Amino acid sequence: MASVSFRNVKKSFGKVEVLHGVGFDIADGEFVVLVGPSGCGKSTLLRMLAGLEEISGGEIAIDDRVVNDLDAKDRDIAMVFQSYALYPHMTVRENMGFSLRLRKAAQSEIDSRVANAARILNLDQLLHRYPRELSGGQRQRVAMGRAIVRDPKVFLFDEPLSNLDAKLRVAMRAEIKALHQRLKTTTVYVTHDQIEAMTMADRIVVMHDGIVEQIGTPLELFDRPGNLFVAQFIGSPAMNVFSGQVRSGAIEALGARWPVPAGLGSEGQTVSYGIRPTDLRVADDGIPATVSIVEPTGAETELLVEVGGQQLTVVMHGRTAVRPGDQVRLALDAAKSHVFDGATGARIG
């Protein structure tokens, strides 16, 4: 296991700078997820850590050893790709042991490590098969097994679940998290799916346009997003956000007054007001709204309502008799609101 440090890391492709001085530390044994929209630089950062991309500026260190000029094979990392990258002419056993054969490891050691990884990933009965004879989830487990047999200091995952269907993705998320809890190997995982990030990470690094927007535990980012981008990126369904002004201890917006904690913002300040769909509720008294769409999912019901010409999402626990066209009232707790500066997008309070 090992710690990882990014120190003012920059990356340019020609004249285009895609990483603008990224810096943060990953503790020994930690599971860190890099998350952000496509093109934010997360996969580039991972490939630089792996030694697959050159570093334009700054330093990357593994266990306090700067690895900028080290070849990928000398960094003691193992990477699991989105495309599995299995050799089609090799069996599962041969694919998993290939890196050890390249190192000229003894056959007894190869057999032992492959057997151990196969047992961990429930691949014992598949060792004789070829990749074409496996399902997508089985292929991904083989790719993970190939990484495990190397016993690396750091595991790197580059969107490994993107090619799987929704049900299998949920199952594989649990498998990868359980694998980390068993092996305790430092893990860096890249995804654009914030649900993957929320359910798997010890800490999340939210990236956007080549910079780090915020770093924290999943619940820290959910409960106290540092800016408007993080607020709207983390959470599903996404946070309701709209513009308003601070007036007499509340936010005036969409023709209504929205509560905030006392002393938040200055009088007349233009702000963005945010409230999560799960923190809005239908009540006997509150802000008037018109129901547009009702989407029952079984345990919950999602409402799309209109307030002051803007669509807001409300998630209700259980079922409801509300129908499209109904007039309802929305209530919320001031403590659950999120307020951001209208000019900078930074969190207020």
C-alpha positions as semicolon CSV with decimal commas, in nm:
position;residue;x (nm);y (nm);z (nm)
1;M;0,000;0,000;0,000
2;A;0,106;0,359;-0,052
3;S;0,011;0,724;-0,027
4;V;-0,027;0,934;-0,343
5;S;0,039;1,308;-0,380
6;F;-0,046;1,545;-0,664
7;R;0,150;1,870;-0,635
8;N;0,047;2,155;-0,866
9;V;0,006;1,909;-1,153
10;K;-0,048;2,060;-1,498
11;K;-0,112;1,905;-1,836
12;S;-0,117;2,064;-2,180
13;F;-0,188;1,919;-2,520
14;G;-0,008;2,162;-2,748
15;K;-0,131;2,509;-2,652
16;V;-0,440;2,375;-2,477
17;E;-0,399;2,343;-2,098
18;V;-0,637;2,078;-1,963
19;L;-0,516;2,058;-1,600
20;H;-0,449;2,384;-1,421
21;G;-0,236;2,307;-1,117
22;V;-0,415;2,019;-0,943
23;G;-0,297;1,937;-0,592
24;F;-0,424;1,697;-0,323
25;D;-0,311;1,395;-0,120
26;I;-0,448;1,041;-0,099
27;A;-0,381;0,852;0,224
28;D;-0,243;0,500;0,247
29;G;-0,528;0,254;0,195
30;E;-0,784;0,518;0,100
31;F;-1,049;0,476;-0,173
32;V;-1,067;0,807;-0,360
33;V;-1,301;0,873;-0,651
34;L;-1,231;1,139;-0,914
35;V;-1,565;1,253;-1,050
36;G;-1,677;1,516;-1,296
37;P;-1,832;1,568;-1,639
38;S;-1,666;1,448;-1,958
39;G;-1,360;1,657;-2,044
40;C;-1,292;1,775;-1,689
41;G;-0,945;1,612;-1,680
42;K;-1,008;1,323;-1,441
43;S;-0,899;1,043;-1,676
44;T;-0,598;1,248;-1,787
45;L;-0,492;1,285;-1,423
46;L;-0,530;0,909;-1,369
47;R;-0,327;0,829;-1,681
48;M;-0,053;1,065;-1,561
49;L;-0,044;0,881;-1,229
50;A;-0,021;0,552;-1,422
51;G;0,264;0,681;-1,638
52;L;0,060;0,664;-1,959
53;E;0,067;1,044;-2,010
54;E;0,360;1,281;-1,961
55;I;0,335;1,550;-1,694
56;S;0,359;1,909;-1,823
57;G;0,422;2,062;-1,481
58;G;0,424;1,983;-1,109
59;E;0,495;1,652;-0,938
60;I;0,323;1,321;-0,873
61;A;0,457;1,115;-0,582
62;I;0,387;0,760;-0,467
63;D;0,500;0,699;-0,109
64;D;0,684;1,036;-0,121
65;R;0,886;0,919;-0,422
66;V;0,843;1,149;-0,722
67;V;0,750;0,934;-1,022
68;N;0,736;1,198;-1,299
69;D;1,018;1,033;-1,494
70;L;0,950;0,670;-1,403
71;D;0,815;0,431;-1,667
72;A;0,470;0,290;-1,603
73;K;0,612;-0,058;-1,533
74;D;0,832;0,082;-1,254
75;R;0,556;0,262;-1,059
76;D;0,410;-0,050;-0,893
77;I;0,053;0,031;-0,991
78;A;-0,217;-0,179;-1,157
79;M;-0,488;-0,033;-1,380
80;V;-0,834;-0,164;-1,469
81;F;-0,972;-0,017;-1,792
82;Q;-1,324;0,046;-1,918
83;S;-1,261;-0,188;-2,213
84;Y;-1,130;-0,481;-1,997
85;A;-0,824;-0,513;-2,232
86;L;-0,811;-0,891;-2,207
87;Y;-0,608;-1,103;-2,450
88;P;-0,870;-1,295;-2,656
89;H;-0,638;-1,590;-2,732
90;M;-0,558;-1,652;-2,364
91;T;-0,769;-1,829;-2,104
92;V;-0,877;-1,653;-1,784
93;R;-0,590;-1,821;-1,599
94;E;-0,338;-1,706;-1,862
95;N;-0,475;-1,351;-1,871
96;M;-0,455;-1,318;-1,493
97;G;-0,101;-1,454;-1,472
98;F;0,043;-1,281;-1,780
99;S;0,208;-0,989;-1,598
100;L;0,382;-1,229;-1,362
101;R;0,513;-1,434;-1,654
102;L;0,657;-1,115;-1,803
103;R;0,842;-1,066;-1,474
104;K;0,969;-1,423;-1,506
105;A;0,808;-1,521;-1,176
106;A;0,822;-1,887;-1,077
107;Q;0,528;-2,095;-1,203
108;S;0,442;-2,195;-0,845
109;E;0,410;-1,826;-0,748
110;I;0,196;-1,753;-1,055
111;D;-0,035;-2,044;-0,979
112;S;-0,067;-1,942;-0,614
113;R;-0,146;-1,578;-0,687
114;V;-0,392;-1,657;-0,966
115;A;-0,571;-1,911;-0,745
116;N;-0,594;-1,659;-0,462
117;A;-0,732;-1,383;-0,687
118;A;-0,977;-1,626;-0,849
119;R;-1,105;-1,728;-0,507
120;I;-1,152;-1,363;-0,400
121;L;-1,345;-1,281;-0,720
122;N;-1,537;-1,610;-0,749
123;L;-1,365;-1,702;-1,076
124;D;-1,251;-2,052;-0,974
125;Q;-1,483;-2,225;-1,219
126;L;-1,395;-1,996;-1,510
127;L;-1,014;-2,022;-1,523
128;H;-1,020;-2,247;-1,831
129;R;-1,250;-2,024;-2,036
130;Y;-1,163;-1,762;-2,297
131;P;-1,287;-1,399;-2,280
132;R;-1,540;-1,460;-2,559
133;E;-1,707;-1,721;-2,336
134;L;-1,763;-1,474;-2,049
135;S;-2,031;-1,216;-1,969
136;G;-1,940;-0,848;-1,930
137;G;-1,937;-0,871;-1,552
138;Q;-1,716;-1,182;-1,561
139;R;-1,471;-1,010;-1,797
140;Q;-1,451;-0,713;-1,562
141;R;-1,376;-0,946;-1,270
142;V;-1,098;-1,107;-1,473
143;A;-0,952;-0,761;-1,540
144;M;-0,966;-0,694;-1,166
145;G;-0,806;-1,030;-1,096
146;R;-0,520;-0,950;-1,332
147;A;-0,460;-0,635;-1,125
148;I;-0,481;-0,820;-0,792
149;V;-0,217;-1,082;-0,879
150;R;0,040;-0,806;-0,922
151;D;-0,010;-0,703;-0,556
152;P;0,046;-0,334;-0,648
153;K;0,088;-0,034;-0,421
154;V;-0,203;0,144;-0,591
155;F;-0,509;0,025;-0,786
156;L;-0,632;0,255;-1,064
157;F;-0,982;0,217;-1,212
158;D;-1,075;0,414;-1,526
159;E;-1,456;0,407;-1,560
160;P;-1,457;0,025;-1,529
161;L;-1,837;-0,013;-1,517
162;S;-1,935;0,202;-1,815
163;N;-1,992;-0,096;-2,046
164;L;-2,220;-0,283;-1,807
165;D;-2,600;-0,273;-1,780
166;A;-2,762;-0,092;-1,487
167;K;-2,828;-0,400;-1,270
168;L;-2,477;-0,536;-1,318
169;R;-2,324;-0,197;-1,242
170;V;-2,490;-0,199;-0,900
171;A;-2,359;-0,550;-0,829
172;M;-2,006;-0,465;-0,947
173;R;-2,000;-0,147;-0,735
174;A;-2,057;-0,364;-0,430
175;E;-1,791;-0,613;-0,543
176;I;-1,526;-0,346;-0,594
177;K;-1,603;-0,185;-0,257
178;A;-1,589;-0,523;-0,083
179;L;-1,260;-0,598;-0,259
180;H;-1,112;-0,274;-0,127
181;Q;-1,231;-0,345;0,225
182;R;-1,062;-0,686;0,207
183;L;-0,732;-0,585;0,044
184;K;-0,699;-0,230;0,190
185;T;-0,499;-0,123;-0,117
186;T;-0,487;0,247;-0,201
187;T;-0,740;0,294;-0,482
188;V;-0,802;0,579;-0,727
189;Y;-1,126;0,540;-0,922
190;V;-1,243;0,760;-1,210
191;T;-1,609;0,795;-1,308
192;H;-1,854;1,051;-1,446
193;D;-2,134;0,882;-1,248
194;Q;-2,185;1,063;-0,919
195;I;-2,393;0,774;-0,781
196;E;-2,087;0,549;-0,818
197;A;-1,881;0,814;-0,643
198;M;-2,128;0,856;-0,356
199;T;-2,167;0,485;-0,288
200;M;-1,802;0,377;-0,317
201;A;-1,569;0,654;-0,205
202;D;-1,399;0,728;0,124
203;R;-1,344;1,074;-0,027
204;I;-1,458;1,232;-0,353
205;V;-1,258;1,477;-0,565
206;V;-1,499;1,680;-0,779
207;M;-1,330;1,813;-1,093
208;H;-1,448;2,064;-1,353
209;D;-1,261;2,224;-1,642
210;G;-0,922;2,102;-1,522
211;I;-0,946;2,219;-1,161
212;V;-1,055;2,063;-0,833
213;E;-1,384;2,217;-0,723
214;Q;-1,412;2,041;-0,385
215;I;-1,276;1,743;-0,191
216;G;-1,464;1,569;0,089
217;T;-1,653;1,263;0,206
218;P;-1,969;1,181;0,011
219;L;-2,196;1,319;0,282
220;E;-1,986;1,635;0,325
221;L;-2,027;1,714;-0,043
222;F;-2,397;1,631;-0,034
223;D;-2,475;1,829;0,282
224;R;-2,242;2,128;0,230
225;P;-2,146;2,172;-0,136
226;G;-1,881;2,442;-0,158
227;N;-2,015;2,602;-0,474
228;L;-2,297;2,593;-0,725
229;F;-2,126;2,342;-0,956
230;V;-2,078;2,083;-0,682
231;A;-2,432;2,143;-0,555
232;Q;-2,584;2,067;-0,894
233;F;-2,347;1,780;-0,978
234;I;-2,373;1,581;-0,654
235;G;-2,712;1,432;-0,574
236;S;-2,978;1,251;-0,776
237;P;-3,224;1,391;-0,867
238;A;-3,023;1,711;-0,900
239;M;-3,070;2,000;-0,657
240;N;-3,336;2,257;-0,745
241;V;-3,160;2,591;-0,802
242;F;-3,302;2,932;-0,891
243;S;-3,205;3,299;-0,862
244;G;-3,340;3,541;-0,602
245;Q;-3,261;3,831;-0,368
246;V;-3,209;3,848;0,008
247;R;-3,500;4,042;0,157
248;S;-3,576;4,074;0,530
249;G;-3,415;3,746;0,633
250;A;-3,550;3,534;0,347
251;I;-3,495;3,484;-0,025
252;E;-3,749;3,639;-0,259
253;A;-3,770;3,428;-0,574
254;L;-4,033;3,283;-0,810
255;G;-4,298;3,504;-0,652
256;A;-4,251;3,355;-0,305
257;R;-4,038;3,388;0,010
258;W;-3,797;3,100;0,073
259;P;-3,658;3,048;0,424
260;V;-3,287;3,061;0,511
261;P;-3,095;3,041;0,841
262;A;-3,080;3,373;1,025
263;G;-2,812;3,618;0,912
264;L;-2,740;3,448;0,580
265;G;-2,652;3,695;0,305
266;S;-2,677;4,074;0,298
267;E;-2,991;4,274;0,225
268;G;-3,060;4,302;-0,148
269;Q;-2,784;4,056;-0,244
270;T;-2,848;3,849;-0,557
271;V;-2,807;3,481;-0,479
272;S;-2,874;3,135;-0,615
273;Y;-3,104;2,941;-0,384
274;G;-3,086;2,563;-0,372
275;I;-3,305;2,297;-0,217
276;R;-3,276;1,922;-0,271
277;P;-3,586;1,741;-0,401
278;T;-3,591;1,520;-0,090
279;D;-3,601;1,830;0,134
280;L;-3,924;1,965;-0,022
281;R;-4,254;1,825;0,102
282;V;-4,620;1,867;0,020
283;A;-4,794;2,030;0,319
284;D;-5,113;2,206;0,425
285;D;-4,938;2,542;0,423
286;G;-4,643;2,681;0,230
287;I;-4,540;2,796;-0,116
288;P;-4,811;2,742;-0,383
289;A;-4,720;2,511;-0,673
290;T;-4,890;2,338;-0,965
291;V;-4,823;1,970;-1,028
292;S;-4,705;1,899;-1,384
293;I;-4,593;1,533;-1,376
294;V;-4,630;1,249;-1,124
295;E;-4,375;0,963;-1,146
296;P;-4,436;0,678;-0,898
297;T;-4,136;0,447;-0,848
298;G;-4,284;0,228;-0,575
299;A;-4,109;0,328;-0,254
300;E;-4,103;0,694;-0,363
301;T;-4,300;0,930;-0,584
302;E;-4,129;1,201;-0,786
303;L;-4,328;1,516;-0,862
304;L;-4,244;1,781;-1,120
305;V;-4,412;2,101;-1,005
306;E;-4,421;2,458;-1,135
307;V;-4,352;2,757;-0,910
308;G;-4,338;3,105;-1,059
309;G;-4,280;2,970;-1,407
310;Q;-3,995;2,737;-1,306
311;Q;-4,003;2,358;-1,283
312;L;-3,895;2,207;-0,949
313;T;-3,856;1,842;-0,850
314;V;-4,007;1,702;-0,530
315;V;-3,934;1,350;-0,404
316;M;-4,199;1,211;-0,169
317;H;-4,164;0,894;0,039
318;G;-4,438;0,644;-0,034
319;R;-4,734;0,706;-0,262
320;T;-4,965;1,000;-0,319
321;A;-5,312;1,082;-0,449
322;V;-5,179;1,399;-0,614
323;R;-5,243;1,421;-0,989
324;P;-5,117;1,647;-1,271
325;G;-5,291;1,985;-1,260
326;D;-5,347;1,976;-0,883
327;Q;-5,260;2,280;-0,673
328;V;-5,035;2,195;-0,377
329;R;-4,829;2,374;-0,113
330;L;-4,457;2,314;-0,059
331;A;-4,284;2,336;0,278
332;L;-3,915;2,309;0,371
333;D;-3,679;2,363;0,661
334;A;-3,453;2,670;0,645
335;A;-3,162;2,457;0,771
336;K;-3,189;2,236;0,461
337;S;-3,153;2,528;0,218
338;H;-2,833;2,612;0,028
339;V;-2,743;2,968;-0,071
340;F;-2,471;3,064;-0,319
341;D;-2,334;3,401;-0,423
342;G;-2,503;3,509;-0,745
343;A;-2,177;3,639;-0,898
344;T;-1,916;3,379;-0,794
345;G;-2,128;3,072;-0,722
346;A;-1,947;3,023;-0,388
347;R;-2,144;2,894;-0,091
348;I;-2,267;3,156;0,157
349;G;-2,259;3,053;0,521
